[in-house]
Amino acid sequence: MDQRRLILFLVFAFSIVMLWEGWVKHNQPAPAPTAASAGAASPAADASVPTPSATLAAPQAGVPGEQAAAAVASAARVAVETDLLRAEVSAQGGDIVRLELKQHKQKEDHSKPFLLFDDGSAHVYTAQTGLIGEGLPTHKTLFALPGGELKLKDGEDAVVLRLEAPEQNGIRVAKVMTFKRGSYLVDVAYDIRNASGKAIEPHAYFQLTRDGQPAETPEGFGGVQTFIGPAFYTDGAKFQKVKFSEIGEGKAKFAKTAPDGWVALVQHYFVSAWLPAQGVQREFFARALGSDMYSAGVILPVAQIADDASGKVETRLYAGPQEQDKLHDIAPGLDLVVDYGWLTVIAAPLFWVLAWLHKLTGNWGWAIILVTVLLKLVFFPLSAASYKSMAKMRVLGPRLQRMKELHGNDKVKMQQEMMNLYRTEKINPLGGCLPILVQIPVFIALYWVLLGSVEMRQAPWLGWITDLSAKDPYFILPIIMGVSMLIQMKLNPTPPDPIQAKVMMAMPIVFTFMFLWFPSGLVLYWVVNNILSIAQQWQITRMIESGNAGGKAA
């Protein structure tokens, strides 16, 4: 029985070590950006214009030479500000080259807003669009910008930015971007006026261009490596993630055409996505641009525009946090960008319960404490039976020690006598291990919830805990956790094998060390769980021992 219990303890310890190892890898300093990606946004400017395949039957005209002359770094910009974001739009292509999320702060400096789209200050990340067809503007075309900054005023629901492209071959194009109050969605449209003397049938492309660098510089130890890269969704193929390395090697697999779906670029806590309307045939693409730069996007057809007529193509851009209660309502499957790994089946409902408790308490820390209590109640019968077995084992300690003295040299005889004793006393040899086995998947699932939920990012609990997704700055909770684990070990029956006993006593020290850098929300869960377990185990042990003492007296 003691050997089996030791094995289960080691399985749990191995799970912790694996998480800790991944934690270390995630928080190693990011490799220095290459010269191409460390500059402004010139790599993005060099991106070639995508061309649709024969599936969409589009002309594949090249880009006019003068349109590629200007670099993004030197192009003029206009700023657009709403209650949630501040965007900088470049004259070159009308690209969104910088986007600040005002409700979310940077990890290193909480006085500054989080930067999603970046023009090269830390990495390169832009939202680009253009038209495909002779004489039509691309993301390299210089647009005319309005003068001054556009800011959402009190009483207004939206602010509109209109950019005019140079007229070519009698075709006039305006790019119109609508930023809305209380929303991370941006409506992007092209108004096309055709006076070329012939009908045109253009296509529009909407792409996200990014380097492969992490969005934030981790502090100390952070968390398991989360996914960074493109993701595609269609009703037929469902959610498909593509690694940057797969794009570079030409091994990326995803749905290429569909009448529905979207394309996104996913990073820790945040996402940007092009969300075309349902029912329009589209083509998805992903390609490497060299120098650690990648693009992923979608191509949409534009209905034929006759001479002396107008046409329009439009879609939506989401650029913001992965707020799970809102993503599903924005587009089908968009909530899948919140990736909990292989334990999603446990983590997703666990987050739902946490979110519901957060609405009641207004604090994620208290929500974690309450969900720990609920989990303890759910598994109360199982843990009670386990603690009864452990308490009986504790009572039988002197008899087991006597067996060891009598049959210490005969392992087979010793094992037979122990099994007979367990059978007589109705003790489950694995009973003491069941609470640990139950906690392992819940523990890992909660870890992924804390790691992947933007709602937990920089969420305070009380006092010194100002970010439940980060480590305890003063290591108070890990130390309390270690002490509580030591108390639990003292309540357990002492293994007859001295080596096993030493291993068990070393567990609290090893776990405390590893928990020093785990998210404080996860350590809080473990502390509360240990305290509840100690109370339950102490009460059951006291009842068993007092009952045994009464039986002997009688």
HUVEN-V675319 format. One line per field, one symbol per residue. ss: DSSP state (H for helix, E for strand, C for the rest). phi: phi as a letter, one per 30 degrees, with the letter a starting at -180 (. if undefined). burial: + if it has 16 or more other C-alpha atoms within 10 Angstrom, else -. A space follows every 10 residues. Layout:
# HUVEN-V675319
ss: ???
phi: ???
burial: ???
This chain:
# HUVEN-V675319
ss: CHHHHHHHHH HHHHHHHHHH HHHHHHCCCC CCCCHHHHCC CHHHHCCCCC CCCCCCCCCC CCCCHHHHCC CHHHCCEEEE ECCCEEEEEE CECCCEEEEE EEEEECCCCC CCEEEEEEEC CCCEEEEEEE EECCCCCCCC CEEECCCCCE ECCCCCCEEE EEEEECCECC EEEEEEEEEE CCCCEEEEEE EEEECCCCCE CCEEEEEEEE ECCCCCCCCC CCCCCCCCEE EEEECCCEEE EEEHHHHHCC CCCCCCEECC CEEEEEECCE EEEEECCCCC CEEEEEEEEE CCEEEEEEEE ECCCECCCEE EEEEEEEEEE ECCHHHHHHH CCCHHHHCCC HHHHHHHHHH HHHHHHHHHH HCCHHHHHHH HHHHHHHHCH HHHHHHHHHH HHHHHCHHHH HHHHHHHCCC HHHHHHHHHH HHHHHCCCCC HHHHHHHHHH HHHHHHHHHH HHCHHHCCCC CCCCCCCCCC CCCCCHHHHH HHHHHHHHHH HCCCCCCHHH HHHHHHHHHH HHHHHCCCCH HHHHHHHHHH HHHHHHHHHH HHHHHHHHHH HHHC
phi: .ddddddddd dddddddddd ddddddcded ddddedcddd cddddddddd bdddechcdc ddceeddcdd cddcddbbcb bbdcbbcccd ddiiddcabc cddbcdddbd dcddcddbck dbacabccba ccldicdcdc ddcdcddidc bdcejccabc ccccdddbhi ccbbccbccc dibccbdbbc ccccbdjadb bdbbbbbcca dcdddbddci ccaeecdbld bbbbddcidb cbdedddddi cdbaddbada jbbbccbeib abacbdddic dbbcbbacci hicbbbabcc dceecddibb babbabccba dddddcdddd aeidddddcc idcedcdddd dededddddd cibddddddd ddddddddce dddddddddd ddddddeddd ddddddbedc dddddddddd dddddhcdec edcdedddde ddedddeddd dccddddhdd cahddcadcc dddchddddd dddddddedd dddddddedd ddddddeedd dedddecded ddddeddddd dddddddddd dddddddddd dddd
burial: ++--++-++- -++-++--++ -+++-++--- --+--+++++ +++++-+-++ ++---+-+++ -++---++-+ +++---++++ ++++++++++ ++++++++++ ++-++++--- --++++++++ -+++++++++ ++++++++++ +++++----+ ++-----+++ ++++++---- ++++++++++ +--+++++++ ++++++---+ ++++++++++ ++++++++-- ++++-+++++ ++++----++ ++++--++-- -+-+++++-+ ++++++++++ +++++++--- +++++++++- -+++++++++ ++--+++--+ +-++-+++++ ++++--+--- ++++++++++ --++-+++-+ +-+++-++-- --++++++++ ++---+---- --++++++++ +++++++--+ --++------ ---+--+++- -+----+++- ++++++--++ ++++++++++ ++++++++++ +---++++++ ++--+-++++ ++++++-++- +++++----+ +--+--+++- ++-+++++++ ++++++++++ +-++--++-+ +--+------ ----
